[in-house]
Amino acid sequence: VNDVKILENLTDNTDSNGNPPHSIHIYVNGGATKDVATAIFNSAAAGVLTVGDQVSTLDDDGGTPHEVRFDYVSQVPIYVSVAVTTNNDYDNSNDNESIYDAIVEYLTSLGTGETVNVTKLYQYIYDIDGVTDISEIKIGTDRNKLAFVNVDLTPYQIATSDNGLIALSVNGGDYSHQIPSLQKSKPTTDTTATFTLK
């Protein structure tokens, strides 16, 4: 699990997010469903109501089954268009890919709910040898509606990216990966789930 958001409703009423009274709604980024559910079951107070679309049934020490619910955060693909000018220190055979890698590095470093700050991309791209000017950076969640504006995410969304979502122009020429069809998937870098519930 790469990130966890916990929404507790300790009141006697349904909260503004639709969560029932005396419940916890846990959002995770990554992790296998069974592993996450087990971590929640082992951490949450006995009898607490869990909320979410992901469901696992686990037995307590006495063999009584309990339903454990949670949700995965919503992954939001971020499209990027960049135009740069370079000098002789720029190696087209390698540095084009380095720009892609730098952009993906920033976007995938963001945590759940963090705003995608368009100006942050400048420092990542200028770190590439031979880049002398960045004449355009545009981002967005729709590749046909990119702009030089930040992308605000909800507390339960997370930015995702890969090379196929980036259009790059170097010295006026296009160098772009084909944008693939997007598939929803759960990150599986680390399937060990750890929670501390208070």
C-alpha positions in Angstrom: 0.0 0.0 0.0 1.5 3.3 -1.0 -0.9 5.7 0.7 -3.9 5.6 3.0 -6.8 8.1 3.8 -9.1 7.4 6.6 -12.5 9.1 7.0 -14.1 8.6 10.4 -17.7 9.4 11.2 -17.9 9.3 15.0 -21.3 11.0 15.1 -24.8 9.6 15.5 -25.7 10.9 12.0 -24.8 10.2 8.4 -22.0 12.6 7.4 -21.7 14.9 4.4 -19.9 12.1 2.4 -22.8 9.7 2.9 -20.9 7.6 5.5 -23.2 6.1 8.2 -22.9 6.8 11.9 -20.0 5.4 13.8 -18.1 4.1 10.8 -14.7 4.4 9.1 -14.2 4.8 5.3 -10.7 3.8 4.3 -9.2 4.7 0.9 -6.0 3.0 -0.1 -3.6 3.3 -3.0 -2.4 -0.1 -3.9 -2.4 -3.5 -2.2 -4.2 -6.7 -2.8 -7.8 -6.7 -1.6 -7.4 -9.5 0.9 -4.2 -8.0 2.3 -5.8 -4.6 2.8 -9.0 -6.1 4.4 -6.9 -8.2 6.8 -4.9 -5.1 7.9 -8.1 -3.2 8.5 -9.6 -6.1 10.4 -6.6 -6.4 12.6 -6.4 -2.7 13.3 -9.9 -1.5 13.7 -11.8 -1.6 16.9 -14.1 -4.6 17.3 -17.5 -4.0 15.9 -16.7 -0.9 14.0 -18.6 -0.4 10.7 -16.4 -0.2 7.6 -17.6 1.4 4.4 -16.6 0.9 0.8 -17.2 -1.0 -2.4 -14.3 -3.5 -1.9 -15.6 -6.3 0.3 -13.9 -9.2 2.1 -15.3 -11.6 4.7 -12.8 -12.6 7.5 -13.3 -14.8 10.5 -12.4 -13.7 14.0 -10.7 -16.1 16.5 -14.0 -17.7 17.3 -14.8 -18.4 13.7 -17.5 -15.7 13.4 -17.4 -14.1 9.9 -17.1 -10.3 9.6 -17.5 -8.2 6.5 -14.7 -5.7 5.9 -15.2 -2.9 3.4 -12.9 -0.2 2.0 -12.2 1.7 -1.3 -9.2 2.2 -3.6 -8.4 5.8 -4.4 -9.5 6.9 -7.9 -6.5 7.2 -10.3 -6.6 10.3 -12.5 -4.4 10.2 -15.6 -2.6 13.5 -16.2 -1.9 14.5 -19.8 1.1 16.8 -20.5 2.3 18.8 -23.5 5.8 20.2 -23.4 7.9 22.2 -25.9 11.6 22.7 -25.2 14.6 24.2 -26.9 18.0 22.5 -26.5 21.7 23.0 -27.3 24.5 20.6 -28.3 24.6 19.1 -24.8 21.3 17.6 -25.4 21.4 14.0 -26.6 18.3 13.3 -28.7 18.7 9.5 -28.5 18.6 9.5 -24.7 17.4 12.9 -23.4 14.0 12.8 -25.0 13.3 9.8 -22.8 14.8 11.6 -19.9 12.3 14.3 -20.2 9.5 11.8 -20.2 11.0 10.1 -17.2 11.3 13.4 -15.3 7.7 14.3 -15.9 6.4 10.9 -14.8 8.7 11.0 -11.8 7.1 14.2 -10.6 3.5 13.1 -11.3 3.8 9.7 -9.7 5.5 11.2 -6.6 2.3 13.0 -5.6 0.3 11.6 -2.8 -3.5 11.1 -2.6 -5.4 14.3 -3.0 -2.3 16.4 -3.8 -2.6 19.2 -6.4 -0.7 18.7 -9.6 1.4 22.0 -9.7 2.2 22.8 -13.3 5.2 25.0 -12.4 6.9 22.2 -10.5 7.5 20.5 -13.9 10.0 23.3 -14.8 12.6 22.2 -12.3 12.3 18.6 -13.3 12.8 19.4 -17.0 15.5 22.0 -16.6 17.5 19.3 -14.7 18.0 17.5 -18.1 21.4 18.5 -19.7 21.0 20.7 -22.7 17.5 22.0 -22.1 17.9 25.8 -22.5 14.3 26.9 -22.7 10.8 25.6 -22.0 8.4 27.5 -24.2 5.3 25.5 -23.2 3.9 23.3 -20.5 0.3 22.4 -20.4 -1.5 19.8 -18.3 -5.0 18.4 -17.8 -7.2 15.4 -17.4 -8.4 15.6 -21.0 -5.7 15.6 -23.7 -7.9 17.9 -25.8 -8.2 20.5 -23.0 -4.7 21.2 -21.7 -3.7 24.5 -20.1 -1.1 26.1 -18.0 -3.1 25.6 -14.8 -2.8 23.4 -11.8 -5.0 20.3 -11.6 -6.8 20.0 -8.3 -7.7 16.5 -7.1 -10.2 15.5 -4.5 -8.9 14.0 -1.2 -9.6 10.5 -2.6 -8.0 10.9 -6.1 -4.3 10.4 -7.1 -2.4 11.5 -10.2 -1.1 8.9 -12.5 1.0 9.1 -15.7 3.1 7.3 -18.2 5.1 8.2 -21.3 2.0 7.6 -23.5 0.2 10.5 -21.9 3.0 13.1 -22.7 3.4 15.0 -26.0 6.9 16.4 -26.4 8.3 18.9 -28.9 12.0 19.4 -29.1 13.3 22.4 -31.2 10.0 22.5 -33.0 9.9 18.8 -33.9 7.4 16.4 -32.4 8.6 13.4 -30.4 5.5 11.8 -28.9 4.7 8.3 -27.7 1.3 7.0 -29.0 -1.3 7.6 -26.3 -2.6 4.1 -25.3 -6.1 3.2 -24.2 -6.2 3.6 -20.4 -7.0 0.7 -18.2 -7.9 1.0 -14.6 -5.5 -1.0 -12.5 -4.4 -1.1 -8.9 -0.7 -0.5 -8.1 1.0 -3.6 -6.9 4.4 -2.3 -6.0 3.9 -3.3 -2.3 0.9 -5.4 -1.3 1.7 -5.2 2.4 -0.9 -3.0 4.1 -0.3 -1.2 7.3 -2.8 0.9 9.2 -2.9 2.7 12.6 -6.5 3.4 13.5 -7.2 5.6 16.5 
